[in-house]
Amino acid sequence: MMDNKYGVSGAQAVPTFLETLEKAYSEWMETKPAKLDVVEGDSCEVGGDC
């Protein structure tokens, strides 16, 4: 189930999965766009060392 809306059942070709993923993602982005706040200044390393 993709975005609780689309599903692909059984053995399907890769293009079928890709088309369904792209459609679900596109619709999801229209209703729930990603929010990103860019803040300048000091940052921490990936391990959490600041």
Order of alpha helices (4+ residues) and beta strands (2+ residues): alpha
